[in-house]
Amino acid sequence: MSDLPPVALTMGEPAGIGGELTIAVWRRRQELTTPFFVIDDPERLSEISRQFGSAIEIEVISDPSEAARTFQNALPVLALTDRVCSTPGHPIESTAMMVLQSIERAVDYARSGAASAVVTNPIQKDVLYRSGFKFPGHTEYLAALTATETPPVMMLASPMLRVVPVSVHTSLRRAISELTTTAIVTHARIAIRGLVEDFGVARPRVAVAGLNPHAGEAGTLGDEDRTIIAPAVEILQVEAADVFGPVPPDALFTARARAGFDVAICMYHDQALIPIKALDVDNAVNVTLGLPIVRTSPDHGTALDIAGRGVADPTSLIQALKMADAMARCRLRAGGLA
């Protein structure tokens, strides 16, 4: 087990699979590299564990420093300030405040050094929106909580592939119309720094995807590759980064091509997420780069359709916890752990 502080795990959407996954991961704790504690309602977790077989031991702790002592024998839980009552598959707005409190406290612990990283269970954004939540999602909220000036960058990472989308949760039409050279350069710079500091890649190799078929075919299939993407690649190459592109998107994710880069900068959400989910969905992890804290998350949503059935696969959450610990160690060696 890690000699760093434990990882803080958030509750996520209580009507989703987060509680089931938390318990399942603790049952498989021998696979982990670091202890974790979860910020949740301990009675809720007890009820879930009883529902799916023998009840696990849960210990309510008052400080993250207590987690390592109890982790092998009981799931350490830092209790929220109120009960969380929900029905699997049926999210309700009244739980929104506790969902956000779990995230906020986890971030506070990470910023103070009491936690080495934050791992977030998935949230149900539409429920939070109806409760007045003003952020598009976790990433933007974490940036606000940590007072990050540069917009953070989402990376999806697995042993087979790392991808960074330049645009995330926006329509394809808007993603294309708002694509700029500056945005590509900014995302690539943050990705390069993250690979060095958080993943220990000394000289990152960066592939930049094209936008149009055949990367525009010299402008005959669209000129964005020539007028927007190619200039970004040139700027990054001047900075001595090992960057190449634009690469025709249909050729970028073959086994031979993947061996030639450490991260692919993609022009929009699905261009990045489709290949990694097709190749390695169970081991993929959502990573937020550019924050003063380490943050990872499983690469799936709340799965309301299977919540309460006990069939949710904890593999991605296990990988998120292991990656968080590895990133925290790399960042510590690089001198950047908050």
Buried (B, 14 or more C-beta within 10 A) or exposed (E): BBEBBBBBBBBBBBBBBBBBBBBBBBBEBEEBBBBBBBBBBBBBBBEBBEBBEEBBEBBBBEEBEBBBEBBEEBBBBBBBEEEBBBEBBEBBEEBBBBBBBBBBBBBBBBBEEBBBBBBBBBBBBEBBBEBEBEBEBBBBBBBEBBEBEEEBBBBBBBEBBBBBBBBBEBEEEEBBEEBEBEBBBBBBBBBBBBBBBBBBBEEBBBBBBBBBEBBBBEEEBBEBBBEBBBBBBEBBBEEEBBBBBBBBBEEBBEEEBBEEBBBBBBBBBEBBBEBBBEBBBBBBBBBBBBBBBBBBBBBBBBBBEBBBEBEBBBBBBBBBBBBBBBBBBBBBEEEBBB
